[in-house]
Amino acid sequence: MREITHDGDLDHLREFYRHFGHVEAAPVSVLYEDWALGVAEDTEILDRLLTLPAEKRQPNLLFAAARLHGTPLKPWEDARPQIITHWEDIAATMRQRRTQTNEPGRSAVLNLALARIEGPVALIEVGASAGLLLYPDCWEIRYGTAQGPITLEPTGPVRAEVDLDCALEGVEPPSSLPEVAWRAGVDLNPLDLRRDDDREWLETLVWPGMEYRLDRIHAGALLVAAQPPSLVRGDLNGMLPQLLSQVPHGATPVVFHSAVLAYLPLEDRESFARQVRASEARWISNEGVNVLPEIAQRLPGGDDDATDFVLALDGEPIARTGPHGQYARAL
């Protein structure tokens, strides 16, 4: 995921949508590629987006809000009139909501880092959305390796009804899932999947062409209902000390995040990195290649796939990963 642009210039926003269409959407969602490229050439839509706060101009947010207000999943030339007609409602939803693509499949790659930490662990997810990544011990995970598949059975208090697949290329699979003693998260707008409106929003954020992810959200909602996570509302930088102070004695605190920091200005990302480094917690990040410059500088050259994420432990890169946990590749 490319970091969010905070520049108010029309040309920067136009290029931002072009990049989303050509690089991020094209491999997985033909329709969102078409929509993003349509917006990029639509000065009227871009001008309307520029009236919103910088962090509210993202393609994911615009397209999900448009769908929520009845925009059909049709080519841009057919979708655009609906967006224009309902712009005030769409813009209101964009101001109220956030991009919160809570993808349980990322647990498969996060477990590659968790396996390197002595347990039991106390999980603290920043930017937790609905908290679906707080259950890495509750999903059956199949790792595809050159020697054949390796399946890890859930060890947590509840079990998801669907399983996760992750292809490994040159990366050793973990031998077990983590022992989780405690789990909590923070988000500016925590979602409660027991509420119909929150569940509908999370489902609407799933891109056309990736409908298989809906089954994971439904299974995650059942986990949440069976054992609701402890989620607090607030800024991740402001709330992290409070959450760290609640970690039970004898558990290793692990602060983690995936596809979150791209939505923060660079200074806030740097502030977060300094804070977590100064704590006694272990730190797992799974973000776009250039979201954390200190990690990007440690990557070897010659592989610059812009759609990759980088999984890192305590700031040291481990692997390049699929944005939704579908693969992990050795550096």
Secondary structure, 3 states (H helix, E strand, C coil): CCCCCCCCCHHHHHHHHHHHHHHHHCCCCHHHHHHHHHHHCCHHHHHHHCCCCHHHCCHHHHHHHHHHCCCCCCCHHHHHHHHHHCHHHHHHHHHHCCCCCCCHHHHHHHHHHHCCCCCCEEEEEECCCCCHHHCCCCCEEEEEECCEEEEECCCCCCCCCCEEEEEEECCCCCCCCCCEEEEEEEECCCCCCCCHHHHHHHHHCCCCCCCCHHHHHHHHHHHHHHCCCEEEECCHHHHHHHHHCCCCCCCEEEEEEECCHHHCCHHHHHHHHHHHHHCCCEEEEEEECCCCHHHHCCCCCCCCCCCCEEEEECCEEEEEECCCCCEEEEC
